[in-house]
Amino acid sequence: EWEAEAARVAAGFERFWNAAEGCCFDVLDGPSGNDAAVRPNQIFAVSLPTSPLMPERQRGVVEVCARHLLTSFGLRSLDPRHPDYKGRYQGGPRERDGAYHQGTVWGWLLGPFALAHYKVFGDREAALALVEPLGKHLGAYGVGTLGEVFDGEPPHSPGGCPAQAWTVAEVLRAWTELADPSRWP
């Protein structure tokens, strides 16, 4: 029974593969069909210990996310090539809410990205180097902590909550797993 369910899930996940972009669709069967916007959600299909993607597709996801979403402080919530991209998290609540998922950088996503990078390329030092810039940011926006979001465009100014628990937790989790090889599954 479980084997049949696992096969059904694997077949269903196969539909997410966007061969044209070499990564995953963000949404299937939406009002306008499959959404090919490059967003960071797909990094979880690689970063978790078990992936529904074959190794070459895992590599594709990491490479596309690195090329279009990666900044020194996290992953953008939307590819800058997209017409809805907003590169600055600024203005009043309405303007900031409009940018939140349209290009704003989320620091917490650097943790899953670094782990996915290590899983695909096997280079622990390169993966650790991905989280180092946030370590240097510990005193820049909040004392001894990490902020919630950053602008999608350089210089990637911080915004949102100055002490964001999920950013601290994910970056620390990734750094801990990468620094100690016995922690990696």
Secondary structure, DSSP 8 states (H G I E B T S, - for coil): -HHHHHHHHHHHHHTTEETTTTEE-SEEEETTEEE----GGGGHHHHSSS-SS-HHHHHHHHHHHHHHTEETTEEESS-TTSTT------SSHHHHHHHHTTT-EEGGGHHHHHHHHHHHH--HHHHHHHHHHHHHTTTTSSTTS--SEE-SSTT--EES-SS-HHHHHHHHHHHHHHH-GGG--
